[in-house]
Amino acid sequence: MSDAEDLADLRIIADYQFGADAGDVLFPADEELRVSRSTSGRPRQIHAGDDRLVSYGTDGRFTLGLAGGSRLVAAGESPANRVVVGDESEPFVRDGKNVFAKFVDTVDPAVRPGDEVAIVHENGDVLGVGRAELSADAIVDFQSGMAVKVREGAGEK
């Protein structure tokens, strides 16, 4: 399969995982993207320049890179695909530390455990990306516990 054929299939998967048009947001047809492959030829990571957009897992789901999370946030309506935190959490998330439920201000109501999300500051800055550990309802209701396992923080401002 060529990169173009793979990207067409990967766009469909992104639409399913992140919502309508997410595939076009993550993998625009007019942008030169690089697909790295496993030894068997299966797509593993998709890059735009030096930035990793996503990794494609053996389970058929994407894990977001910081660049991919930023694209979803920029193109989507709040709070889609995101967990919003305030000033107290910002330096920790930027540093790659996990997000705890008591510090979450807003969360996409469709978030389920295991979903990939962007962690966003209340001012709109993307602070990191990671995997939700709780459902949206639990994140809102709980005053303790890990809400998001951060995979990659944005680093210092």
C-alpha positions as CSV (number, residue, x, y, z in Angstrom):
1,M,0.0,0.0,0.0
2,S,1.1,3.5,-0.7
3,D,1.2,6.3,1.8
4,A,-1.7,7.9,0.0
5,E,-3.8,4.8,0.3
6,D,-2.8,4.4,4.0
7,L,-3.7,8.0,4.7
8,A,-7.1,7.6,3.2
9,D,-7.8,4.6,5.5
10,L,-6.2,6.4,8.5
11,R,-8.5,9.4,8.0
12,I,-11.5,7.1,8.3
13,I,-10.1,5.7,11.6
14,A,-9.5,9.2,12.9
15,D,-13.0,10.3,12.1
16,Y,-14.3,7.3,14.0
17,Q,-12.0,7.8,17.0
18,F,-12.1,11.6,17.3
19,G,-15.3,12.7,15.5
20,A,-16.3,13.8,12.0
21,D,-13.6,15.5,9.9
22,A,-10.9,14.7,12.4
23,G,-9.1,12.7,9.7
24,D,-8.9,15.7,7.4
25,V,-7.7,17.9,10.3
26,L,-5.0,15.5,11.3
27,F,-3.9,14.4,7.8
28,P,-4.8,17.1,5.3
29,A,-4.6,16.0,1.7
30,D,-2.5,19.0,0.7
31,E,0.2,18.5,3.3
32,E,3.3,16.3,2.9
33,L,3.1,13.7,5.6
34,R,5.6,11.0,6.5
35,V,4.4,7.6,7.4
36,S,6.9,5.4,9.3
37,R,6.3,1.7,9.1
38,S,6.9,-1.4,11.2
39,T,9.1,-4.2,9.7
40,S,5.9,-5.8,8.3
41,G,5.0,-2.6,6.5
42,R,2.1,-1.6,8.8
43,P,1.8,2.2,9.4
44,R,3.2,3.1,12.9
45,Q,3.7,6.9,13.1
46,I,2.6,9.8,11.0
47,H,4.7,12.9,11.0
48,A,4.3,16.4,9.6
49,G,7.9,17.7,9.3
50,D,9.6,16.9,12.6
51,D,6.3,16.8,14.6
52,R,4.7,13.5,15.4
53,L,0.9,13.8,14.8
54,V,-0.1,10.3,15.9
55,S,1.1,6.8,16.5
56,Y,-1.1,3.9,15.2
57,G,-1.3,1.1,17.7
58,T,-1.7,-2.6,17.1
59,D,-5.2,-2.2,18.6
60,G,-6.2,-0.1,15.7
61,R,-6.4,3.2,17.7
62,F,-4.3,6.3,17.5
63,T,-2.3,7.8,20.3
64,L,-1.9,11.5,20.0
65,G,1.3,13.4,19.6
66,L,1.4,17.0,20.8
67,A,1.1,18.2,17.2
68,G,-1.9,16.0,16.6
69,G,-3.6,17.2,19.8
70,S,-2.9,20.8,18.9
71,R,-4.5,20.3,15.4
72,L,-7.7,18.7,16.9
73,V,-8.0,21.6,19.5
74,A,-7.5,24.3,16.9
75,A,-10.1,22.8,14.5
76,G,-12.7,21.6,17.0
77,E,-15.3,23.2,19.1
78,S,-14.6,23.3,22.8
79,P,-14.7,21.0,24.7
80,A,-14.4,18.2,22.0
81,N,-11.5,15.8,22.6
82,R,-10.1,17.8,25.5
83,V,-9.7,18.2,29.2
84,V,-9.5,21.8,30.5
85,V,-7.4,22.7,33.5
86,G,-6.5,26.0,35.3
87,D,-3.3,27.7,36.4
88,E,-2.7,25.2,39.3
89,S,-2.1,22.3,36.9
90,E,-0.4,24.1,34.0
91,P,3.3,23.8,35.0
92,F,2.8,20.1,36.0
93,V,1.1,19.1,32.8
94,R,3.6,21.0,30.7
95,D,6.2,19.0,32.5
96,G,4.4,15.7,31.6
97,K,2.8,15.1,35.0
98,N,-0.6,13.5,35.2
99,V,-3.9,15.4,35.6
100,F,-6.0,14.8,38.7
101,A,-9.8,15.0,38.7
102,K,-10.0,17.7,41.3
103,F,-8.0,20.1,39.1
104,V,-10.2,19.6,35.9
105,D,-12.4,22.6,35.1
106,T,-14.2,21.2,32.0
107,V,-14.1,17.9,30.1
108,D,-15.7,16.7,26.8
109,P,-18.8,14.9,28.0
110,A,-18.1,12.1,25.5
111,V,-14.8,11.1,27.1
112,R,-14.5,7.5,28.2
113,P,-11.7,5.7,30.0
114,G,-9.0,5.0,27.5
115,D,-9.8,7.8,25.1
116,E,-7.0,10.0,23.8
117,V,-7.4,13.7,24.8
118,A,-5.6,17.0,24.6
119,I,-5.1,18.7,28.0
120,V,-5.8,22.4,27.5
121,H,-5.3,25.5,29.7
122,E,-8.5,27.5,30.3
123,N,-6.9,30.2,28.0
124,G,-6.8,27.7,25.1
125,D,-3.1,26.7,25.2
126,V,-2.5,23.0,24.6
127,L,-0.4,21.8,27.6
128,G,-0.1,18.1,26.7
129,V,-1.8,15.0,25.4
130,G,-2.7,11.7,27.1
131,R,-5.1,8.9,27.9
132,A,-8.3,9.5,30.0
133,E,-8.3,7.2,33.0
134,L,-11.9,8.1,34.0
135,S,-15.2,8.8,32.2
136,A,-16.2,12.5,31.8
137,D,-18.9,12.0,34.5
138,A,-16.4,10.6,37.0
139,I,-13.8,13.3,36.2
140,V,-16.4,16.0,37.0
141,D,-17.8,14.2,40.1
142,F,-14.6,12.9,41.8
143,Q,-12.4,15.1,44.0
144,S,-9.5,12.6,43.9
145,G,-7.9,10.2,41.4
146,M,-6.0,10.4,38.2
147,A,-8.2,11.8,35.4
148,V,-5.6,11.8,32.5
149,K,-2.3,9.9,32.2
150,V,-0.2,12.4,30.4
151,R,1.9,11.0,27.6
152,E,3.6,14.2,26.4
153,G,3.8,17.6,27.9
154,A,4.3,20.8,25.9
155,G,7.3,21.9,27.9
156,E,8.0,25.3,29.2
157,K,6.4,28.4,27.6
